[in-house]
Structure formats: structure tokens, C-alpha cells
Amino acid sequence: MLFCPAALPLSRQTLTYLAGIVCRHRRQIGSVWRKLNPGQQALLVLAYLGKGETFAGLAAGFGIGTATAWRYVTETVGLLAARSPKLRQALRDAKQAGHAYVVTDGTLIPIGRVAADRPFCSGKHRRHGMNLQVIATPDGDIVWVYGPLPGAVHDLTAARIWGIVRELGTYGLIVLADKGYHGAGDHIRSPCKGKNKPESQKAANRAHAKLRSPGERANAPAQNLAHPAQTPLLPLEGRTTGQGHPRASSPRDRRMKKAHGFAAVLCHRM
């Protein structure tokens, strides 16, 4: 195995902030000793979130087991999630900031296949994943990210499950969304649908897309968080029997995925 130095485009303040969260959590639960100190654990998690390193690679670089690396990431991500603002607070802040509108969109986080894989298969993207709903400002800054739902869940259904449609209407925010949110309500503006549209509707759709595009780019960081082979699939209590920790894909796995891809193309053409 080869080792090489690497860099993260993050500041020292980010590492110090995350290390402080980990340190306070350890004191709270009475964790006296661990293989990595809080600073090293924070660095491991930032490498995972920022670069999508595999758990096997992180474990080798930090001299710990793969399962330990997975536990460190899961623990720290949970601590960060607990500090995120609640939905109503986030929308209240967006309203007070004076944004002319906000952008909502769904994104698919790819995952490895699980035992009960049908609910996680997205027909739109033709891959397995988790559906995340994102609200962003016109400049593309993320306002809120909702919890994961199986990839087969439609964007509008996911928005209704999390109460996004209702809360956005309560705060009187104008929302720009894609065609997947058509029919959500008058306060959620989606492009005109149908063929042979008049020129006025085509012009409105172009203007709508131009306004929405910076906010939709907020999905890119979420999509690149992790490699599908080592994304935490589900909380432990929600996993199906026999589903273990994620692992890095082997050459055989990649060959099988390629073969499955060819088979899918052939079936689609038949």
C-alpha cells in the first residue's frame, strides 16, 4: 500500500471548530481514550466529507480499522446535524434576509445496493440512492437540507412528507422549482409543461431556468459528498438483516457493475 501527502481546501478554523465539537461530546459521554484524538477524528471526517475518501483508505492513513473509521464519521456527522438550524428557523432567516425568492430541488445521493433495494432505485436517474430535498438562496447558498428518503420517492412527494410545501407557504416565500413540483401550490413556481407551447411560455421557461440555475448548483456539494461504495446507507437501527458496513469496491465489483450496465442497456433496447 502506498501513502502520499494530500491537502484539503479548508481553513484551520474549520478543523478547530469541528475538533471542539468532538472534544465536548467525548467529555459528555465519558469517553476517556480513543485511538485518535479529537483533532485527528475531525481531520478524518473532513477528508471524508470534502474529498469522498473511502473508509478503507482513511483507515489505512490514520492507522485504525475500517469499522472504526465508519463509526467516527457517523458520530461526527450526527453531531454536526444536531447543530443545524430547524426548518422554521432557516426559513425565518431567509425571509429576514430579504431574498426575492428561494430555490428548491431534489438531489440523489448514490449508495450501494441493499437487500431491499427496490425502494432505493430511482427510475429517473437509473441508479440506487437516497432522495435529499434542498432549499437554496438565489446565489446558491444552502438554506436547508432535508433528511434522506428512498430514491424511488418522487420530489413532490418528498417535499410533502417533510412539510416543505406547507412551511414555505406559511412564510410567504416565493419558490422556484422544476417540473417535478408541478401542482404543489401557487407559491411554488414551476415551468410550463406540455408540447407545442406558445412563445410566451417558452420565454417564461427560459427566464425561470435562468433564475433557478444558481440555486440548483447548491446540489453539487451534496452529490459529491462521498463515493457510492462507502456512503453510510442507513442508520444502524434502520438497516436490513445482513447489511454490513459499507466497503470499497473491488475490481470484481466494478466488473460486475459494468456487466450489469451492459445488460440494462440491452434490456432497454429490446
N, C-alpha and C positions, 0 to 999 in steps of 0.2 A: 504494500500500500504506500502511495506517495502522499506527501504533505506539502502544502505551499502556502505562503502568506497571502492574505486577502484583505480587502477593505470594504467598509460599509459607508454609504453616503449619509451618515448620521452624526450628530454632534455629541460631544462629551456630556452635555446637559441631559440629553435623552437617555444615555446609559445610566447616569447618576440618578435620574428620576425613577427609572424602572428598578434599579437596584434598591432604592429606598423603599419602594412598594414591597419588593420581595423580602427585604430585611424585616420590615414591620410585621409582615404576615408570619414569618418564621417565629418571631418573638411571641406573637399572639397565640400560635398553636403549640408553642413549646418545643419547636424543632431545634435541638441543641447542636447537632453536627450533621453535615451532609458532604457528599463528595466534592461538590462545587460550592464556593461561597456565593453570596447574593450577586456580586458584580459579575462573576463568571456565568451564573444562571441567566442574568439579564442579557449578557452578550450572546449567549447561545440562542435565546428566544428572538433577539433582534436579527441574528443571522438567519434564523428560520423564517421569520416574517418578511424580512427585507430581500432575501435572495432565494428563498424556496429551497434551501439545502435539505437533503434527505436526512432522516433520523440516523441512518447508518453512518453517513458522512460526519454529522455533528458529533455522534457518539465517539467515533474514532478520533476526531480532532480534539475533543475535550477529555478523552480518557475515561469514558463512562460507558455503561451499557445502552443499547438501543432503546429498551423499555424505559430506562431512567430518563433518557433524553425526551421521550414522548411524555412522560409524567411531568417533567419540568415545563415543557411547552404548554401542556394542558392546564397546569396550575396557574402559570403566569398569565395566559390569555384570559382565564377566568377572573383573575384579579383586575385586569385591565377592563374587562367587560363590566364588572361591578361598579367601576368608577365612571362609566359613560353616563351622559345625561338621559333622563327619561324622555319618552316621546313628547309629552306635553311641554316639558321644559325646552326641548330642542325646537319645537315649532313656535313656542312663545319667543325664543331668542331670534328665530328667523323673522318673525313678524316685527319685532322691535328693531331689527337691523334695517328694515325698510326695503327689503328686496321686492322688486316688481313682481316676481314670480319665483317658483321653485320647480325643480325638475324631478320627477320620479320615474324609476325604471327598474326592471328586474335583471339580475345577472346570475349566471350559472357557475357555481364553483365545482370544478370536476373532482370526482372521487373515484376510488377503486370500486369494483363491483362487490356487492354484499349478497348475503344469502337470499334475502327478499328483495331482489333488485328491480322488480317491475315498477314500484312507486318512485324509484330514483332515476328512471330512464326518461330523459327529456326528448320527446319526439321532434321538437323544434331544432335542438342542437345535435340530435342523434348521438348522445353520449350520456353517461350516468353522472349525476351531480346533485347539488343542493341549490335550491332557489333562494336567493337573497334579494330583498327589496331595499333600494337605496333612494334616499331623498338628498338632493344636492342643490346648491345655490346656482344662480345663473353663471357664476365664474367657475363652477366645477368643484367648489369646496363641499365635502360631505357633511350634511346636517345630521343624518340618522341612517343607521343600517339595521335592518330587522333580522331577527333570528332565522335560522335555516329551516326550509321546508323541502320535502322531496322534490326532485327535479321535474316530475310529471305534473306538479301543480301549476296551473295557469297563473300568469302575472296578476290578473284582476282578482282571481280567487285568493291568491296570497295576500294581496292588499286588503281585501275584505276580512280575511282571517285575523290579520294583525290590527285591524281597525284604522288603517291608514286613511281610507276614503272618508270615514266619519270625522276623524280628528282634523284632517285638512279642511273640511268644510266648516268645522266649528270655529277655526281661527281665521276663516275668511281668506285663505291663501289661494292665489291663482296657481294652478298646477299645469305644467306641460308634460304630456306623456305620449307614448307611441300608440299604435293602433290596438295593441293588446289591452288597453284600458278603455276602449270604446264602450260607452254606456255606463261608466262609473258615476257620472253626475255632471251637472252643469259647471261646477268649479274645476273639473279636470278636463282640460282641453286636449283632444286627440286629433290627429289628421283626418281629413275626409276620406271615406272609403268608397270603393266601387270603381268600375271601369268606365272609360269614356267620360271622365269628369270635365266640366266646363273649365275654361282657362282661369276663371276667378278662383275656383277651388284648388287648381294646380298651383297657382301663385300663393295661395294661403298655406298650402302644404310646404312649399319651399321656404316661406318665411318661418313657419312653425319649426321646421327641421334646423334652420339656421340658429334660431333662438335656443333650441333644445340641445344642440350638439356639445357645447362646452360642459353642460351639466351631465350629459351622458358619459363624458370621458372620466367622470368620477368612478365609474365602474372598473376602469382598468387596474387600479391598485388592488381591488378585491379579487379580480380574476387571476392576478399574478402572485397571489399570496403564497401558493405552495404548489408543488408538483402533485399530480393526481395520486401517485403511488404512496405519498406519505401525508396526505391531508387527514386530520382527525375526522373520521367519518361521523361518529355519533357519540354522545356521552355514554359512559360505561353502562349505566342503567338502561339505556335505550338500545343497546346492541343485541343482535340476534345471537342465539346459541351457536358457538363455534367460530364467531368472528373475533379474530385476534387483533393485535396491534398492527397498524399499517407498516409495510416494509418496502424497501426499494425494489423496483422491478429488476428482474434478472434477464439475461439475453433470451432465455426460453420464453419468459413472459412477453417480451417485445415481439418475438417471432409469432407467438400465438395471437397477440393483438393484431398484428399485420395480416395474418391469415383470416381472422375474423372480419377484418375490414374488407378484404377482397370478397369474402363470402357475402357480406352485406351488400356490396355493390352489385354482385351478380344477381342476388335475390331481388334487388330493387329494379334491375333492368328486365327481369322476367315478367 
